[in-house]
Structures are given as structure tokens and as C-alpha cells.
Amino acid sequence: MPGAQESLPYAVVVNAEEQYSVWQAARDLPAGWRGDGFTGTEEECLAYIEETWTDMRPASVRRWMRDHEQAGTD
């Protein structure tokens, strides 16, 4: 049925590394992911992610860089 996929509700999900994705809202979340609180069509969720996820580096990399910049080490 064409168009049925577009009307399914989706949710924005985030993992421990603060990486974003979309997930069908009716499905159980995969291990290691939590809901962000935003739901909508797949297109709406992708637009939200584009606006929200401005630093695509994993959280562990951002922390490492911040810690080393503060310490003044390589």
C-alpha cells in the first residue's frame, strides 16, 4: 500500500554516545537507545534531528577533546 509507511508515527531516539536516529514509535526501542521525546512522521523526525544534532561527534570524543583542551595536553 503506497504511502502507508509515510503515515506511521516515528520517534526520535538517542544512544549513550548522543547519536540520533528515528525509530517506528510502535516498536520496542533497541538496546542502548532511549526516546528523545519528539514524535512525528519520519520526515518531521529527520528535520528535528537535523536542527537538534549539531555536533555529530560521539559524546566520548567530545568529552576527551574537552578534557584534553582543559588540561593543555595532547
C-alpha positions in Angstrom: 0.0 0.0 0.0 1.8 3.1 -1.2 2.0 5.9 1.3 1.3 3.8 4.4 4.9 3.9 5.5 4.8 7.8 5.4 1.9 7.9 7.9 3.4 5.6 10.5 4.4 7.5 13.7 8.1 7.7 14.4 10.1 8.7 17.4 13.5 10.3 17.7 15.9 8.1 19.7 19.3 8.8 21.2 22.0 6.4 22.3 24.7 6.7 25.0 27.0 8.5 22.6 24.3 11.1 22.0 23.8 10.0 18.4 20.3 10.4 17.0 18.1 8.2 14.9 14.5 7.6 14.0 12.5 4.5 15.1 9.0 3.4 14.5 7.1 4.6 17.6 5.1 1.3 17.9 8.2 -0.8 18.1 10.2 -1.5 21.3 13.4 0.5 21.5 16.6 -1.3 20.6 19.0 -1.9 23.4 21.1 1.1 24.3 18.6 3.7 22.9 16.2 6.0 24.7 13.4 8.2 23.4 14.2 11.9 23.0 10.6 12.9 23.4 9.9 14.0 19.8 7.5 12.1 17.7 6.0 12.7 14.2 6.3 11.5 10.7 9.6 10.1 9.6 10.2 13.4 7.7 9.4 15.5 10.7 11.7 13.4 12.9 14.5 13.8 10.4 14.0 17.5 10.2 14.1 17.7 14.1 17.3 15.7 14.2 18.9 18.0 11.6 18.1 21.0 13.8 19.0 19.4 17.1 22.0 17.2 16.4 24.5 20.0 15.6 27.7 18.2 16.7 27.9 14.7 15.2 31.0 13.7 17.1 30.2 10.9 19.6 29.9 12.2 23.2 33.0 10.3 24.3 35.1 12.1 21.7 33.7 15.5 22.7 34.5 14.7 26.4 38.0 13.5 25.5 38.7 16.7 23.5 37.2 18.9 26.2 39.3 17.2 28.9 42.5 17.5 26.9 41.9 21.1 26.0 41.4 22.0 29.6 44.5 20.1 30.7 46.5 21.6 27.9 47.8 18.2 26.8 47.6 16.1 23.6 
